[in-house]
Amino acid sequence: MQCFQAQAWQLEGPDVSLLSPDAAAERRGPTVMDGQKNQSEQNSSGTGGELHTQTPFSHASPDGTTPNYIFWRSRLIVIMEVFPVLFSLLLASSVSSQDQPYEAFLRQLHACPKECRCPPSFPHAVYCENRSLKTIPTIPPHTWYLYLQNNQIEVVSEQALRNATELRWLNLNHNKITSEGVDEGAMKAMSSLLHLYMDDNLLTTIPSPLPPPLEQLRLARNKISKIPPEVFSGMDHLSLLDLQGNKLEDDTVTEQSLKGLSGLVQLNLAKNSLKSMPGGLPLTTTQLFLDNNVIEKIPANYFKGLPKMAFLRLNNNKLVDGGVPKNVFNNSNILDLQLSHNQLTEVPRFPLTLEHLHLNHNKIKSVNGSEICPVPPSQFYDYYDESGPRLRYLRLDGNQIKPPIPRELMMCFHLLRAIVI
């Protein structure tokens, strides 16, 4: 392959076969043959040097000229004949690297919808975004990634997705899809789907039945107000569920409605209408986002059933001191706790494991390092390793706290690297 590239480089520019021998030699620049010719001339002109026989490609013609252009024209013809073969081999190699037979690769390209773009370098992807489409075009059978965002699609039809049995990634963000416009058969057809994006549509309920292999479901900024019973039944692989920016209320997010999500890691319920903490969360829940709701209190034993909870966001709610039990967070392994923009007047107690605490824009007037420290003051010097308090970042700006920073605070949290007041 390197040899072929070198040949192509030598032939750049005007067709040397159309020039005179001297002009062709000048245009093409020095070549290996010219170097051999120059070396031969030097040897023949040297004293006592033996005359070297010229190479077959540089022998003189009967009229005394050196028709190198004949050689290069013949070489060009050979390259033109070989190029299609090499190109086919390259395509076959590329296709082979994606585990797709060459014949299937060609069929995939030929079946590409005229409204879309199917790059040969990525034959499993179909790009139909930003095309003002109102319907989903018929999808080729070997499509893995389908991009339909930023269109005007209203219906997800079974007919359009009848070939989508291998589809793994579907992006339908920013369309006009309604719950009534999602055919039940369309979801069944996508039996290999792993990622489904339907943010910024007009859905009022969660589409069903969902493909069992699904790992990520993003339905942010719709109009969802209900979660059908057992809609997540058998969804063991779903690890991310994004429902932020909808119209969910307390009676919607229940243990029954979330049943089946035994592998859930991240749940985003921000910007809904929740007044209390959602119940019945899977034991695997690690990240819970509840920003911009109207939550006033947290049940005392809420985190006892969530041993893997590590990231909790409750910014922009209506939490008050009485709604946050004294040791509610001590029963957890939370690493990042965000309680900004609430109505707290005191710093709540938190566990040794906590590393980031956001309490900005509350009504806190002072910080007592001895009271909020997870260990007694007499043991401050006994925890100068990872077994002690791990707080590294504390944000308190937007409150009524004034410097200086209490000495006890720094003595307790010796890993603290930043305090924002």
C-alpha positions in Angstrom: 0.0 0.0 0.0 2.9 2.3 0.7 4.2 1.7 -2.8 0.9 2.7 -4.3 0.8 5.9 -2.4 4.3 6.8 -3.6 3.2 6.2 -7.2 0.2 8.4 -6.8 2.3 11.2 -5.4 4.6 11.1 -8.4 1.7 11.5 -10.8 0.2 14.6 -9.2 -0.1 17.6 -11.4 -0.4 17.7 -15.3 -0.5 14.4 -17.2 3.2 13.8 -18.0 2.3 11.6 -20.9 1.1 14.8 -22.7 4.4 16.6 -22.4 7.7 16.4 -24.2 10.3 14.1 -22.6 12.3 16.9 -21.1 9.3 18.8 -19.9 7.8 15.7 -18.4 11.0 14.9 -16.5 11.1 18.5 -15.2 7.4 18.5 -14.1 7.6 15.1 -12.4 10.7 16.0 -10.4 13.5 13.6 -9.5 12.8 9.9 -9.5 14.6 6.7 -8.7 15.3 6.2 -12.4 16.8 9.7 -12.8 19.0 9.0 -9.8 20.2 5.8 -11.5 20.9 7.7 -14.7 22.8 10.4 -12.9 24.9 7.8 -11.1 25.6 6.1 -14.4 26.7 9.3 -16.0 29.0 10.0 -13.1 30.6 6.6 -13.3 31.0 6.8 -17.1 32.7 10.2 -16.9 35.1 9.3 -14.1 38.7 8.3 -15.0 39.3 4.7 -15.1 35.5 4.1 -14.4 33.7 1.3 -16.0 30.8 2.2 -18.1 27.6 0.8 -16.4 24.8 -0.6 -18.5 21.7 1.6 -18.5 18.5 0.3 -17.0 15.9 -1.1 -19.4 13.6 1.8 -18.7 16.2 4.5 -19.7 17.5 3.1 -23.0 17.7 5.5 -25.9 15.2 5.2 -28.7 16.3 5.0 -32.4 16.1 8.8 -32.8 18.4 9.3 -29.8 15.8 10.6 -27.3 15.0 9.1 -23.9 11.2 8.5 -23.9 10.6 8.4 -20.1 7.1 9.6 -20.8 6.3 6.2 -22.4 7.3 4.5 -19.1 5.2 6.9 -17.0 2.2 6.6 -19.3 2.3 2.8 -19.1 2.7 3.1 -15.3 -0.4 5.4 -15.2 -2.4 2.9 -17.2 -1.4 0.1 -14.8 -2.4 2.3 -11.8 -5.7 3.2 -13.4 -6.4 -0.5 -13.8 -5.3 -1.5 -10.3 -7.0 1.4 -8.5 -10.6 0.0 -8.5 -9.3 -3.4 -7.2 -7.4 -1.7 -4.4 -10.3 0.6 -3.5 -12.6 -2.5 -3.3 -10.1 -4.2 -1.0 -10.0 -1.1 1.2 -13.7 -1.0 1.4 -13.9 -4.7 2.2 -11.3 -4.2 4.9 -13.2 -1.3 6.4 -16.5 -3.2 6.4 -14.9 -6.3 7.8 -13.7 -4.2 10.8 -17.3 -3.4 11.6 -18.4 -7.1 11.3 -20.5 -6.5 8.3 -20.3 -8.5 5.1 -19.4 -6.6 2.0 -22.7 -7.4 0.3 -24.6 -6.2 3.3 -22.5 -3.1 3.4 -23.5 -2.3 -0.2 -27.2 -3.0 0.4 -27.1 -0.7 3.5 -25.7 2.2 1.4 -28.2 1.6 -1.4 -31.1 1.5 1.1 -30.2 4.8 2.7 -33.3 7.1 2.7 -32.9 10.0 0.2 -33.7 12.4 3.0 -30.8 11.2 5.1 -27.0 10.8 5.1 -25.3 7.4 5.4 -21.5 7.8 5.6 -19.6 4.9 3.9 -17.0 5.2 6.7 -19.7 4.5 9.3 -22.2 2.3 7.5 -24.3 1.4 10.6 -25.3 5.1 11.1 -28.1 7.0 9.5 -28.2 10.8 9.9 -31.6 12.5 9.3 -31.4 15.4 11.7 -32.4 19.0 10.9 -34.3 18.1 7.8 -37.8 19.4 8.6 -39.1 15.8 8.4 -42.7 15.2 9.4 -42.4 11.4 9.2 -39.7 8.8 9.8 -38.3 7.5 6.6 -38.0 3.7 6.1 -34.8 2.7 7.9 -32.3 0.2 6.3 -32.1 -3.2 8.1 -28.6 -3.0 9.4 -28.9 0.4 11.1 -27.4 0.7 14.6 -27.5 4.5 15.1 -30.4 6.6 13.9 -30.4 10.4 14.4 -33.8 12.1 13.8 -33.5 15.1 16.2 -34.6 18.6 15.4 -37.4 17.7 13.0 -41.2 18.0 13.0 -42.0 14.3 13.4 -45.4 13.6 15.0 -45.7 9.9 14.7 -43.3 7.0 15.4 -44.8 4.3 13.2 -44.3 0.6 13.1 -44.0 0.6 9.3 -41.0 3.0 9.3 -39.2 1.0 12.0 -40.0 -2.5 10.8 -36.4 -3.1 9.8 -35.0 -1.6 13.1 -34.3 -4.9 14.8 -30.6 -4.1 15.1 -31.1 -0.5 16.2 -29.1 0.4 19.3 -29.3 4.2 19.5 -32.3 6.3 18.6 -32.4 10.1 18.9 -35.8 11.7 18.5 -35.2 14.9 20.5 -36.9 18.1 19.6 -39.8 16.9 17.6 -43.6 17.0 18.0 -44.2 13.4 19.0 -47.3 12.7 21.1 -48.1 9.6 23.2 -50.9 8.8 20.8 -48.5 9.0 17.9 -46.2 6.2 19.2 -47.2 2.9 17.7 -47.0 0.0 20.1 -45.5 -2.1 17.4 -42.7 0.4 16.8 -41.3 -0.2 20.3 -41.5 -3.9 19.8 -39.6 -3.8 16.6 -36.6 -2.2 18.3 -35.6 -5.4 20.1 -31.9 -4.4 20.4 -32.3 -0.8 21.5 -30.0 0.4 24.2 -30.4 4.3 24.2 -33.7 6.1 23.5 -33.7 9.9 23.4 -37.1 11.6 23.3 -36.4 14.9 25.1 -38.4 18.0 24.1 -41.5 16.4 22.6 -45.2 16.3 23.5 -45.5 13.0 25.4 -48.0 12.8 28.2 -47.0 9.3 29.4 -44.1 6.9 29.1 -44.1 5.0 25.8 -44.7 1.3 26.2 -43.8 -1.5 25.8 -40.2 -0.5 26.2 -37.5 -2.7 24.7 -36.1 -5.0 27.5 -32.4 -4.3 26.7 -32.8 -0.6 27.1 -30.1 1.0 29.2 -30.9 4.7 29.0 -34.3 6.4 28.6 -34.3 10.2 28.3 -37.8 11.8 28.3 -36.9 15.3 29.6 -39.1 18.3 29.0 -42.3 16.6 27.8 -45.7 16.8 29.4 -45.6 13.5 31.2 -48.1 13.4 34.1 -48.4 9.7 34.7 -46.3 6.5 34.7 -48.4 3.5 33.6 -48.4 0.5 36.0 -45.7 -2.0 35.3 -44.3 0.0 32.4 -40.8 -0.8 33.7 -41.5 -4.5 34.3 -38.6 -6.5 33.1 -36.4 -3.5 32.6 -33.4 -4.9 34.5 -30.8 -3.2 32.3 -32.2 0.3 32.6 -29.5 2.3 34.5 -30.5 5.9 33.6 -34.1 7.4 33.7 -34.4 11.1 32.9 -37.8 12.6 33.5 -36.9 16.1 34.4 -39.1 19.0 33.3 -42.4 17.1 33.2 -45.6 17.3 35.3 -45.1 14.5 37.7 -46.7 14.6 41.2 -46.3 12.6 44.4 -49.0 10.0 43.5 -47.3 9.3 40.2 -43.8 8.4 41.4 -44.4 5.4 43.6 -42.9 2.1 44.4 -45.4 0.5 42.1 -44.7 2.7 39.2 -41.0 2.2 39.5 -41.2 -1.6 39.9 -38.9 -3.5 37.7 -36.0 -1.0 37.7 -33.6 -3.4 39.6 -30.5 -1.9 37.9 -31.3 1.8 38.1 -28.3 4.0 38.9 -29.4 7.6 38.0 -32.9 9.0 38.4 -33.6 12.6 37.4 -36.9 14.0 38.6 -35.9 17.7 38.6 -38.4 20.4 37.6 -41.6 18.5 38.3 -44.3 19.1 41.0 -43.1 16.8 43.7 -43.9 17.9 47.3 -42.2 14.9 49.0 -39.3 12.6 48.5 -40.2 9.8 45.9 -40.7 6.5 47.6 -39.9 3.0 46.6 -36.6 3.8 44.8 -34.5 0.7 43.7 -31.8 -0.3 46.1 -29.2 0.4 43.3 -30.0 4.1 43.0 -26.8 6.1 43.2 -27.7 9.5 41.8 -31.0 11.2 42.6 -31.8 14.7 41.2 -34.8 16.5 42.7 -33.9 20.1 42.0 -36.7 22.7 41.3 -39.6 20.9 43.0 -41.6 22.0 46.1 -40.2 19.4 48.6 -40.5 20.6 52.2 -39.2 17.6 54.2 -37.2 14.4 54.1 -38.4 11.3 56.1 -36.0 10.4 58.9 -35.1 6.9 57.6 -35.3 7.8 54.0 -31.7 6.7 53.1 -31.6 3.5 55.1 -33.1 1.7 52.1 -30.7 3.3 49.7 -27.2 2.0 50.6 -25.6 3.1 47.3 -26.8 6.7 47.3 -23.8 8.9 46.6 -25.1 12.0 44.8 -28.2 13.9 46.0 -29.4 17.2 44.6 -32.3 19.1 46.3 -31.5 22.6 45.1 -34.4 25.1 44.7 -36.9 23.4 46.9 -38.7 24.5 50.2 -36.7 22.7 52.8 -36.7 24.2 56.3 -34.8 23.1 59.4 -37.8 21.2 60.8 -38.0 19.2 57.5 -34.5 17.9 57.7 -34.2 15.5 60.6 -31.0 15.8 62.7 -29.3 12.6 61.5 -31.1 12.0 58.2 -27.9 12.2 56.2 -25.8 10.3 58.7 -27.6 7.1 57.7 -26.1 7.3 54.2 -22.9 7.1 52.3 -23.5 10.3 50.3 -20.4 11.9 48.7 -22.0 15.0 47.1 -25.0 16.8 48.8 -26.6 19.9 47.3 -29.2 21.8 49.3 -28.8 25.3 47.7 -31.6 27.8 47.4 -33.7 26.5 50.3 -34.8 28.0 53.6 -32.3 26.4 56.0 -31.0 28.4 58.9 -28.6 25.8 60.2 -26.0 23.5 58.7 -27.4 20.0 58.8 -25.3 17.1 60.1 -23.7 14.9 57.5 -21.7 11.7 57.3 -17.9 11.2 57.4 -18.0 10.2 53.7 -19.3 13.5 52.4 -16.9 15.3 50.2 -18.9 18.2 48.6 -21.6 20.2 50.5 -23.6 23.0 48.8 -25.6 25.2 51.1 -25.4 28.5 49.3 -28.4 30.8 49.2 -30.2 29.7 52.4 -30.7 31.7 55.6 -27.8 30.5 57.6 -26.3 33.1 59.9 -23.4 31.2 61.5 -21.4 27.9 61.4 -20.4 26.1 64.5 -17.6 23.8 63.6 -17.9 21.7 66.7 -21.6 21.0 66.1 -21.4 20.0 62.5 -18.2 18.0 62.8 -19.0 14.2 62.5 -16.4 13.4 65.2 -16.1 14.9 68.8 -13.6 17.8 69.3 -11.5 15.6 71.5 -10.8 13.3 68.5 -9.9 16.0 66.0 -6.2 14.9 66.0 -7.1 11.2 65.7 -8.3 11.4 62.1 -5.5 12.6 59.9 -6.1 9.9 57.4 -8.9 8.8 55.1 -10.8 7.3 58.1 -11.8 10.8 59.3 -14.1 13.5 57.8 -13.5 13.7 54.0 -15.2 17.1 53.3 -13.2 18.9 50.6 -15.5 21.6 49.3 -18.0 23.7 51.2 -20.1 26.4 49.7 -21.9 28.9 52.0 -22.2 32.0 49.8 -25.6 33.7 49.6 -26.2 33.3 53.3 -25.7 35.8 56.2 -22.3 34.4 57.3 -19.4 36.7 57.7 -15.7 35.9 58.0 -13.6 34.7 59.7 -13.9 31.0 59.2 -14.3 29.2 62.6 -11.1 27.5 63.7 -13.0 24.4 64.8 -14.2 24.0 61.2 -10.7 23.8 59.8 -9.5 21.6 62.6 -12.3 19.1 62.0 -12.2 19.0 58.2 -8.4 18.9 57.6 -9.0 17.8 54.0 -11.0 20.9 53.2 -9.5 22.6 50.2 -12.1 25.3 49.4 -14.8 27.3 51.3 -17.0 29.8 49.5 -18.6 32.4 51.8 
